[in-house]
């Protein structure tokens, strides 16, 4: 957390974060445009922000794109603020969600966290039904995890596994997992209080995609979750990023995953599924 506060103390670094608030997923060239700094200076500031985990990067072909990462902000809130004033925590969370909202035509959600575990155990947590059930709000995911195979959902321990149209896109054990995401279901309409017309509008959104990148990081494992390929102004994007009331989204789910792997127990209920 010292690194986070040191990174935020510099006005130039705050300006870079402001630029990413306005348009997430920028290259170094794009971030340099309009700034009265050399490319080398911008690179150094970005390195400080990456070291503080306030910015995470994702490779797209030959380009390296930079994204805001809300994980350190969540950690600060968990450590101090919520102990004293839950209402202020909610206000800060609302502000965070507003800052993370992206005006791009096709928004992208990126979240990086560091887990004290092994790549093998993290892979098991992402792919084994009895593991996912413990931190995914009771949902078990089942697949043979071969490219093209379905990813099935079971909402209750004795319920049937449902095919929601999700398919495995990439499966590199202990390194990378990607699959297409489900659309909204009738139970989402009941949960969020949508009318039939509102649900129909949300069902028209195209299917998005979630990718888990796993990499050793000293004695930890770096997990980067990239959820992209949304429709413009996507309600699903707002749901998975935790911007809808009643949806903790990926930040809550990944915090529960991290807690489970590090302590043996997930976050206390309720822990809702992303989306």
KANORMO-V732645 format. One record per backbone hydrogen bond with DSSP energy under -1.0 kcal/mol. CO is the residue of the C=O (numbers start at 1). NH is the residue of the N-H. If there is no record, write none. Layout:
co=CO nh=NH
co=CO nh=NH
//
This chain:
co=1 nh=5
co=2 nh=6
co=3 nh=7
co=4 nh=8
co=10 nh=14
co=11 nh=15
co=12 nh=16
co=13 nh=17
co=14 nh=18
co=15 nh=19
co=16 nh=20
co=17 nh=21
co=18 nh=22
co=19 nh=23
co=26 nh=66
co=27 nh=31
co=28 nh=32
co=29 nh=33
co=32 nh=35
co=35 nh=37
co=38 nh=42
co=39 nh=43
co=40 nh=44
co=41 nh=45
co=42 nh=46
co=43 nh=47
co=44 nh=48
co=45 nh=49
co=46 nh=50
co=47 nh=51
co=48 nh=52
co=49 nh=54
co=49 nh=55
co=50 nh=53
co=54 nh=69
co=56 nh=67
co=58 nh=65
co=60 nh=63
co=63 nh=60
co=65 nh=58
co=66 nh=25
co=66 nh=26
co=67 nh=56
co=70 nh=74
co=71 nh=75
co=72 nh=76
co=73 nh=77
co=74 nh=78
co=75 nh=79
co=76 nh=80
co=77 nh=82
co=80 nh=83
co=81 nh=84
co=81 nh=85
co=85 nh=89
co=86 nh=90
co=87 nh=91
co=88 nh=92
co=89 nh=93
co=90 nh=94
co=91 nh=95
co=92 nh=96
co=93 nh=97
co=94 nh=98
co=95 nh=99
co=96 nh=100
co=109 nh=227
co=111 nh=225
co=113 nh=223
co=115 nh=117
co=115 nh=221
co=118 nh=122
co=119 nh=123
co=120 nh=124
co=121 nh=125
co=122 nh=126
co=123 nh=127
co=124 nh=128
co=128 nh=131
co=128 nh=132
co=129 nh=133
co=131 nh=134
co=132 nh=136
co=133 nh=138
co=136 nh=139
co=140 nh=154
co=142 nh=152
co=146 nh=149
co=149 nh=168
co=152 nh=142
co=153 nh=162
co=154 nh=140
co=156 nh=159
co=162 nh=153
co=166 nh=151
co=167 nh=180
co=168 nh=148
co=170 nh=178
co=172 nh=175
co=172 nh=176
co=175 nh=214
co=176 nh=172
co=177 nh=212
co=178 nh=169
co=178 nh=170
co=179 nh=210
co=185 nh=188
co=185 nh=189
co=186 nh=190
co=187 nh=191
co=188 nh=192
co=189 nh=193
co=189 nh=194
co=195 nh=199
co=196 nh=200
co=197 nh=201
co=198 nh=202
co=199 nh=203
co=202 nh=205
co=208 nh=181
co=209 nh=228
co=210 nh=179
co=211 nh=226
co=212 nh=177
co=213 nh=224
co=215 nh=222
co=217 nh=220
co=220 nh=217
co=221 nh=115
co=222 nh=215
co=223 nh=113
co=224 nh=213
co=225 nh=111
co=226 nh=211
co=227 nh=109
co=228 nh=209
co=234 nh=238
co=235 nh=239
co=236 nh=240
co=237 nh=241
co=238 nh=243
co=239 nh=242
co=240 nh=250
co=244 nh=247
co=248 nh=252
co=249 nh=253
co=250 nh=254
co=251 nh=255
co=252 nh=256
co=253 nh=257
co=254 nh=258
co=255 nh=259
co=256 nh=260
co=257 nh=261
co=258 nh=262
co=259 nh=263
co=260 nh=264
//
